[in-house]
Amino acid sequence: MGTVDPHNRLNELSAQEWLRFTKTWFVHNPPRRKEKEILHPAKFPEDLIEQFITFFTKPGAVVVDPFAGTGSTLVAAYNTRRNGIGIELQKKYADIARERLQKLDGQFQLSNDGCEENRKQLVLEGNSAEVEKFWRQYGLPMADLVVTSPPYGLMLHKKGLISKDREEKGLDTAYSYDKEDLGNAEDYDQFLQKLVDIFITLKPFLKEDSYLVVILQNYMDKGEYKPLAWDFASRMMKHYTLRGEKIWCQDNKTLFPYGYKYSFVPNVHHHYCLIFRKDSEKV
């Protein structure tokens, strides 16, 4: 690790570490998931999240994940000496997140003093669309960073080889069948609008110039390629400044013979890590 510039306002990385992070693509193959983590159909890896947290914040910062799932962002926040706030709609996943965090730290009360020694993780069970209620009810601090991987549109309800394999193993193939779940939106446009609305609602509780990292994936649906990440970015740019993207590639996933002998159908093995910033000029 190189020398950290005392004038670095964003993080505690050296110049070399900063430069390496700005590369717009990377290969990351997640480690094998533990038993309870496998239950969730779309968990993302803690060590990947830690890279974003350490670049966009300093120790003691407050990191928010409005789609907490089994708590990956909160575990990453703990590991990097940050405070974390996670909102999860489904009780079964919120319970797994709490159990995972309990092994790291027996307390769930968020530290307001910003001291890295008192870093705490808070799991809130409920709907992220009601984020204002959580902040008022618990008196939560302003956030320094948002890192999250929302539902990838309606793609988890698609029937295919992956969902069939999970179904045969008795694992969840969708987040839930709750009508409040974004993954159960009536159509693609409704899903996009509801997703963007959550980040609009969250905006007043983010510090000025704070960053958001939203991980999404484009996908094929009934013969039509859905540019989910691009459509989401286009809508979000009305409210936040798009600062760029990092493309997360996986090179160890199974290749399936989609469209073999008749049509090109991609095996999508990359995700878009879209990076936004809250700027004063965006209303």
N, C-alpha and C positions, 0 to 999 in steps of 0.2 A: 504494500500500500504506500502511495506517495504522500507528499506533504499536502495538507489541507490549507487552502488559502483562507486567512482569517476574514477576508472581505466577501467570501462566498455566502450569499444571503439565502440560497435555496437549499443546500444540503451540506454534508460533511465528506464529500468525495474529493479525491485528488483530481488534478487536471487530466491525468491518464484515464482514470475511472469514468469521469464525466464524458470524455471523448468517446470511449468505447460504447457507452450507453446510447449515444446519439445515432448509432448505426440503425437504419430503418428496417432491418430484418434480422431474425435470429432463429436458430433451431433449438427447440427445447422439447425433450421427450419426458413426460411426467413419470415419476416412479410409480410402482405398483401401489394401488390404493388399499387401505386397510379395510377390514370387513365391514364396519358400519358406514364408511365413506362410500363404499361401492353402491350402497342403497340409492344414493342420489345419482340421477342420470347424467348430470353435467357438472361435476365438481372440477375446479381448476386448481393447479398446484401452488402450494405455499411459497416454494423457493422462487417461482416466477414472480409472484406478487411482491415478494420482498425486494426485488430489483427495482420495481416502480416506487415502492414506499421509500427506499433509501435514496432514490434520485430526487423525488419531489418533496421530501420533508426532512426535518431534523429530528433527533430523539426528543420524545415528549410531545410530539405533535398528535393531533386527533385525526384518525383515518375513519372514513365512513363507507360502509357497503350496504346499499339499500336492498340488495338481493343476496343475503348472507349465506343461504344454503346451509351447509354443514360447518360453516365458520372458518373457511380457509383464509379469508382476509384478516380475521381477528387473530388467528394463530400467527400469521405473518407479521401483524402489527406487534404482537407480544414478542416475537423473536427478534424484532428490530428496535425494541424499546420505545414503541409508540402506544398511545391509547387507541382503542377501537370501539366503534359503534356499529352493530350489525342489525338490520331489520329483516326478519324472515316471516313469511306468511304462514308456512306450514309448521305445526307444532312438532311433528316428528323430526324435522330437520333442525329446528331450533333446539330441541332437546339434545340432539347429537352434538351440536355446536357447543352447548353448555357443558356437556360431558367432556368433550375434548379440551375445553379451556380449563375445566376444573382440575385436570391433570397438570396443567401448567401453573395455575394460580387459583387458590380456593375462593377468591373474592370476585364478585362481578360488578362492583361499584366503580363507576368511571372516575378517574382522578381529574379534578378541575385545575390543579395547580401546575400541570405541565411538567412535573418532575419525572425524569425517566425512571427513577427508582420506584415510583408509585404507579407505573403503567397498569391500567386496568382495561378489561374488555367487557362490553355490555351487549348482551343479546336481547333484542326487543322483539317480541312476537306480535305480528300484526301486519297491516297493509301499508306498503311504502307510499301509497297515494295519500295517506293521512300523516305524512311526515311532520307537519306542523304540530299536530296533536302530541307527538312524542317529544318534540323539543320543548313545548310549553309545559307538559306534564312533568318531565324529569329535569327541567332546567339545564339542558345539555349545552355544552360550549360550542362556539363556532368551529367549524371543521377546517382543517388544513388541506385535506385531500379526499377525493372519492375514488375508490378502486372497486370495480364490480364487473361481473359477467352476467348480464340479464338473460332471461329466456331467449333462445334464438328463434323468435317468432313462433310459428306453429309447427316447427320442424320435428319436435319430439313426438307429435301425434302421427307422424308418417309411419307407415308399415314398411318394414324392410328387413334386411338380414341382421342388422345390429339390434333393432328392437325385438326381433324374434328370439335372438340369442339371450337377451336380458330377460325376456318374458319366460323362457324355458328355465332360467335359473331362479325365478321368483323375485326378480329385482324390478324396481320401478322403471317404467319406460316413459313416463311423463311425470312432471312435478306433482300434479294433482288433477282432480276434476272439479276443483273449486271455481265458481264463476268469477271470483275476484282474482284468480290467478291469470297473469298476463298471457301465459301459454295457452289459455282457453279462450282468447279473444275470438270474436265471430269471424273476422277476416284480417288480412295482412295490414290494411290501412288503419283499421281500428287498433290493432296491436301497436303499430308504430306511434300513433297519436297518444295512446295511453302511456307508452314508455317515455316519450319525450315529456309528457305532462308531469311525470314523477320528478324529472330533473329540474323542471321549471319550479315545482313546489319546493324542492330542496335548496334552490339557489339562495334565498335570503339567509340561510344558515351556514353558508360557506364564506370564508374570509375572502376579501378582495385579492385578486391575483392568484387564488388557489387553483389547483389543477384537478381535472377529472380524467380518469382512464377507464374507458368503457370497452370491454372485449366482446366482439361480435363476429359472426361468421355468415358469409353468403351461402346459399344452399339451393338445391334443386327441388322443385315441388310440382309434381304432376306434369313433367315435361317443360316447366318454366323455371328459369334460373332467377332466384330472388336475390337482388343485390341489397340485402338487409343492412349491411354495414354502411354502404354508400347512401342509401335512402335515409337512414338514421342520422348520419353526419349532416346531410343536407338540411334536415329539419332542425337539428340542434344548433346549426350555425346562426339561426335567427336569435338565439338566446345566449350562446357562448361563442368564444373565439376558437376555431379549430387551429391547433398548433402543429398538427402532424399526425403521423401514425407509425407504429412499429408492427411489422408482420411476423407473427409467431408461426413458425413452420414445424411440423412434426414429420419425421421421416421413418418412423417405426410402426405406423398404422397399417392395418390390413388393406390390401387392394382388392376391391370387389369388381366383378366383371359387368358393371352397369353398362347397358347399351351395346354390349359386345355383338359384333357382326352387323349392326344396323345403324348405330348413331353414337356420336360423341357424348358421353355423360361423364363429367369430372368426378374423380375421387377427391373431395375437398379436404385437404390436410393442412390448411392454414387458417389462422384467425387474424382479424384486424384489431389491434390495440389502439383505439382512437383516443387521441390526447386533446382535450379541450382546456380552456382557461376561463375563469370568471373575470371579465374586464368591465370597468365602469361604463364604457361606451355602449355596452349591450344592455338593453332595458330588460 
